[in-house]
Amino acid sequence: MVPTRKNLFDYVDRKAIARLASGTVSSQKPMEGNISGLHRSAHKGSSVEFSEYREFSEGDDPRRIDWRVLGRTDKCFLKEFEAETSLRCELVLDCSGSMNFGKPENKMEFAKKILMTLTYLFLHQGDAVGLKMIKETRVDELPARKNPRHLTEILNLIEKVKAVGKNNLIKSLHEIAESTRRRAMVVIISDFLEESESILQILHHLRERKHEVVLFHLFNHTELEFNFNKPIRFIDLEGGSSILTDPSQIKQEYLNNLNQHIQEIRVGSAKTQCSHQVISTSDKMEEALMRFSMKQRES
């Protein structure tokens, strides 16, 4: 069944679109593509934005010689320009059981809204968008396309997906790093419940493959605040054991460990020139995505 407009805008945040659609969600790193677009290319060519001069060498096209420089210096220099291209964005969604945490809206439903709103924005500005959903035993994917109808195809997949099963994030991201041949912006939406060392290793791997990396580090607000006031049973949503405890006795240690985990990922992201965005499901979507967009433009 073809989704109705109401179905679509259950996942696309209209306030975020209103604030961001008039601008450009840009890439920090040079992109590759075979069509004109909004983003800086990894290749130099004859485009509209001047980059630098380079001394003429055998095999260069003499039509690109700057004759004014030749007249002043008696040396042959070529003008080089930054070619512009379209962005290729690979959206990666963690579908493990821990993403099912939170009420009234769990992390998975909030993640779907981030994903669909970004999809709408990227397609609106003429970029190609692909989807990879990391599940316990496999990765379901949709190849990157820039056709506006691709929005409906992605919606049809993500509206049915559930957060269930064990975490397979790190192994799958290493495979994605190897299988994504062309340079891309890889946007990963997850709660990143993995050892920070493992997360930093995948950041290095993706950057070695020349991809730009954006982490949307997603939390339910209760995970960040831990404001439980009576004994409670914590259940492992990925199939492990449960534990009954008094939150007041473990709150400070929990918050210390959580903040250390976030800080290690933040510092590691900065060192590898990756973008790290901490988002709570209590945040307003337009403000969270505006922070992301502004950071991309400033870098």
C-alpha positions as CSV (number, residue, x, y, z in Angstrom):
1,M,0.0,0.0,0.0
2,V,1.3,3.5,-0.9
3,P,1.8,5.5,2.3
4,T,-0.5,8.5,2.8
5,R,0.8,12.0,3.4
6,K,-0.1,11.6,7.1
7,N,2.0,8.4,7.3
8,L,4.9,10.3,5.8
9,F,4.8,13.3,8.1
10,D,4.5,11.0,11.1
11,Y,8.2,10.5,10.5
12,V,9.3,13.7,8.7
13,D,9.4,16.6,11.2
14,R,7.7,19.6,9.6
15,K,9.2,22.2,11.9
16,A,12.8,20.9,11.1
17,I,12.0,21.0,7.4
18,A,10.7,24.6,7.7
19,R,13.9,25.7,9.4
20,L,16.4,23.7,7.3
21,A,14.9,23.4,3.8
22,S,15.9,26.8,2.7
23,G,19.6,26.1,3.5
24,T,22.0,23.4,2.6
25,V,23.0,20.4,4.8
26,S,26.6,20.3,3.5
27,S,29.5,17.9,3.7
28,Q,32.7,18.8,5.6
29,K,34.8,16.6,3.3
30,P,35.1,16.5,-0.5
31,M,32.6,14.2,-2.2
32,E,32.6,12.2,-5.4
33,G,30.0,12.3,-8.1
34,N,29.3,12.4,-11.8
35,I,26.8,15.3,-11.7
36,S,26.8,18.9,-10.7
37,G,25.6,19.5,-7.1
38,L,26.1,21.6,-4.0
39,H,29.1,19.9,-2.4
40,R,32.9,20.2,-2.9
41,S,34.3,17.4,-5.0
42,A,37.4,15.3,-4.3
43,H,38.5,16.1,-7.9
44,K,39.8,19.3,-9.4
45,G,38.3,20.4,-12.6
46,S,37.1,23.4,-14.6
47,S,34.3,24.6,-12.4
48,V,33.2,28.0,-11.2
49,E,35.2,28.3,-7.9
50,F,38.9,29.0,-8.3
51,S,41.2,26.8,-6.1
52,E,44.9,27.4,-7.0
53,Y,47.6,27.7,-9.6
54,R,49.7,24.8,-10.7
55,E,52.8,24.8,-12.9
56,F,52.2,23.5,-16.4
57,S,53.6,20.0,-17.1
58,E,53.7,17.8,-20.1
59,G,50.3,16.3,-21.0
60,D,48.3,19.2,-19.5
61,D,45.6,20.9,-21.6
62,P,47.2,24.1,-22.9
63,R,43.8,25.7,-23.0
64,R,43.9,26.0,-19.2
65,I,47.0,28.1,-19.2
66,D,46.6,31.5,-17.5
67,W,48.0,33.8,-20.3
68,R,48.0,36.8,-18.0
69,V,50.4,35.1,-15.6
70,L,52.5,33.9,-18.5
71,G,52.8,37.5,-19.7
72,R,53.9,38.7,-16.3
73,T,56.2,35.9,-15.3
74,D,57.2,34.2,-18.6
75,K,56.1,30.9,-16.9
76,C,53.2,28.6,-17.7
77,F,50.7,28.1,-14.9
78,L,47.3,26.4,-15.0
79,K,44.2,27.6,-13.1
80,E,42.6,24.8,-11.1
81,F,39.0,24.9,-9.8
82,E,37.1,23.0,-7.2
83,A,34.5,20.8,-9.0
84,E,31.2,20.6,-7.2
85,T,29.2,17.4,-7.0
86,S,26.2,15.8,-5.4
87,L,26.5,14.2,-1.9
88,R,26.1,10.5,-1.4
89,C,24.7,9.9,2.1
90,E,24.5,6.4,3.6
91,L,22.0,6.4,6.6
92,V,22.8,3.6,9.0
93,L,20.1,2.6,11.6
94,D,20.9,0.5,14.6
95,C,18.0,-2.0,15.0
96,S,19.2,-3.8,18.2
97,G,16.9,-4.4,21.1
98,S,18.3,-1.6,23.3
99,M,16.8,0.9,20.8
100,N,13.4,-0.2,22.0
101,F,13.9,1.6,25.3
102,G,11.8,4.5,26.4
103,K,8.2,5.7,26.9
104,P,6.0,7.2,25.5
105,E,8.4,7.2,22.5
106,N,11.3,4.8,22.3
107,K,14.7,5.5,20.8
108,M,13.9,3.6,17.6
109,E,10.8,5.7,16.8
110,F,12.8,8.9,17.5
111,A,15.6,7.5,15.3
112,K,13.2,6.9,12.5
113,K,12.2,10.5,12.6
114,I,15.8,11.7,12.4
115,L,16.4,9.3,9.5
116,M,13.3,10.3,7.5
117,T,13.8,14.0,8.1
118,L,17.4,13.8,6.9
119,T,16.2,11.8,3.9
120,Y,13.7,14.4,3.0
121,L,16.3,17.2,3.3
122,F,19.0,15.4,1.3
123,L,16.7,14.4,-1.5
124,H,15.2,17.9,-1.6
125,Q,18.6,19.4,-2.3
126,G,19.3,16.8,-5.0
127,D,21.6,14.4,-3.1
128,A,21.6,10.6,-3.2
129,V,20.5,8.7,-0.1
130,G,21.0,5.1,0.8
131,L,19.7,3.1,3.8
132,K,21.4,0.3,5.9
133,M,19.5,-1.2,8.8
134,I,21.7,-3.2,11.1
135,K,19.9,-6.3,12.6
136,E,21.2,-9.1,14.7
137,T,22.1,-11.5,11.8
138,R,22.1,-9.3,8.7
139,V,22.1,-5.8,7.3
140,D,19.0,-4.8,5.2
141,E,19.9,-2.1,2.7
142,L,18.5,0.1,0.0
143,P,21.0,1.4,-2.6
144,A,21.6,5.2,-2.7
145,R,19.4,7.0,-5.2
146,K,18.4,10.6,-5.6
147,N,14.9,10.2,-7.1
148,P,12.3,11.9,-5.0
149,R,10.2,8.6,-5.1
150,H,13.1,7.1,-3.1
151,L,11.6,8.8,0.0
152,T,8.6,6.5,-0.2
153,E,10.8,3.4,-0.7
154,I,12.8,4.2,2.4
155,L,9.6,4.9,4.4
156,N,8.1,1.6,3.4
157,L,11.1,-0.1,5.0
158,I,11.6,1.8,8.1
159,E,8.0,2.0,9.2
160,K,7.9,-1.8,9.6
161,V,11.3,-2.3,11.3
162,K,11.4,-3.2,15.0
163,A,14.2,-2.8,17.5
164,V,14.9,-6.4,18.5
165,G,17.8,-8.8,19.0
166,K,21.4,-8.5,20.0
167,N,23.8,-5.7,19.0
168,N,25.6,-6.3,15.7
169,L,26.8,-2.7,15.2
170,I,30.5,-2.9,15.2
171,K,31.0,-5.9,13.0
172,S,28.4,-4.6,10.5
173,L,30.0,-1.1,10.4
174,H,33.4,-2.6,9.5
175,E,31.7,-4.5,6.6
176,I,29.9,-1.3,5.5
177,A,33.3,0.5,5.6
178,E,34.7,-2.1,3.2
179,S,31.7,-2.5,0.9
180,T,30.9,1.2,0.4
181,R,33.3,1.9,-2.5
182,R,32.6,5.5,-3.3
183,R,33.3,8.3,-0.9
184,A,30.2,9.1,1.1
185,M,28.8,10.8,4.2
186,V,28.0,7.9,6.6
187,V,25.4,8.9,9.2
188,I,25.0,6.4,12.0
189,I,22.0,6.6,14.3
190,S,22.5,4.4,17.4
191,D,22.7,4.4,21.2
192,F,26.3,3.1,20.8
193,L,26.1,0.6,23.7
194,E,29.5,-0.8,22.8
195,E,33.0,-0.3,24.3
196,S,34.3,3.1,23.3
197,E,37.5,1.5,22.0
198,S,35.5,-0.5,19.5
199,I,33.6,2.5,18.4
200,L,36.8,4.5,17.9
201,Q,38.3,1.7,15.8
202,I,35.3,1.8,13.4
203,L,35.7,5.6,13.1
204,H,39.3,5.1,12.1
205,H,38.3,2.4,9.6
206,L,35.6,4.6,8.0
207,R,37.9,7.6,7.8
208,E,40.7,5.5,6.3
209,R,38.2,4.7,3.5
210,K,37.7,8.5,3.0
211,H,34.2,8.6,4.3
212,E,32.8,11.5,6.2
213,V,31.3,10.1,9.5
214,V,28.4,11.6,11.5
215,L,27.3,9.9,14.8
216,F,23.8,10.6,16.2
217,H,24.3,9.3,19.7
218,L,20.8,8.7,20.9
219,F,19.5,8.5,24.4
220,N,16.2,8.4,26.2
221,H,16.2,11.3,28.8
222,T,15.9,8.8,31.7
223,E,19.3,7.2,30.6
224,L,20.9,10.6,30.9
225,E,19.3,11.7,34.2
226,F,18.7,8.3,35.9
227,N,16.1,9.9,38.1
228,F,14.6,6.6,39.5
229,N,13.4,7.0,43.1
230,K,12.5,3.4,44.1
231,P,13.9,-0.1,43.7
232,I,13.5,-1.1,40.1
233,R,14.3,-4.2,37.9
234,F,16.5,-3.4,34.9
235,I,16.0,-5.8,32.0
236,D,18.5,-6.4,29.2
237,L,16.5,-5.7,26.0
238,E,19.0,-7.6,24.0
239,G,18.3,-11.0,25.6
240,G,20.5,-10.9,28.7
241,S,19.7,-11.2,32.3
242,S,17.8,-8.8,34.6
243,I,18.8,-7.2,37.9
244,L,16.8,-5.7,40.8
245,T,18.5,-2.8,42.5
246,D,18.1,0.4,44.4
247,P,18.9,3.2,41.9
248,S,20.1,5.6,44.6
249,Q,23.0,3.3,45.4
250,I,24.3,3.1,41.8
251,K,23.3,6.4,40.3
252,Q,26.5,8.3,40.7
253,E,28.7,5.4,39.5
254,Y,26.3,5.0,36.5
255,L,26.4,8.6,35.6
256,N,30.2,8.8,35.9
257,N,30.6,5.8,33.6
258,L,28.1,7.1,31.1
259,N,29.7,10.6,31.0
260,Q,33.1,9.0,30.6
261,H,31.8,6.8,27.7
262,I,30.3,9.9,26.0
263,Q,33.4,11.9,26.5
264,E,35.7,9.2,25.1
265,I,33.6,9.0,21.9
266,R,33.4,12.8,21.6
267,V,37.2,13.1,21.9
268,G,37.8,10.2,19.6
269,S,35.4,11.7,17.0
270,A,37.2,15.1,17.2
271,K,40.6,13.4,16.7
272,T,39.3,11.5,13.6
273,Q,37.4,14.6,12.3
274,C,34.1,12.9,12.7
275,S,30.9,14.7,13.9
276,H,29.4,13.5,17.2
277,Q,25.9,14.7,18.1
278,V,24.4,13.6,21.5
279,I,20.6,13.7,21.2
280,S,17.9,13.0,23.7
281,T,14.4,11.8,22.7
282,S,13.1,14.8,24.7
283,D,14.9,17.2,22.4
284,K,13.0,19.1,19.8
285,M,13.9,17.6,16.4
286,E,14.3,21.0,14.7
287,E,16.8,22.2,17.3
288,A,18.8,18.9,17.2
289,L,19.1,19.0,13.4
290,M,19.8,22.7,13.4
291,R,22.8,22.1,15.6
292,F,24.0,19.4,13.2
293,S,23.5,21.6,10.2
294,M,25.3,24.6,11.7
295,K,28.2,22.4,12.7
296,Q,28.5,21.1,9.2
297,R,28.6,24.6,7.7
298,E,31.2,25.8,10.2
299,S,33.6,23.0,9.6
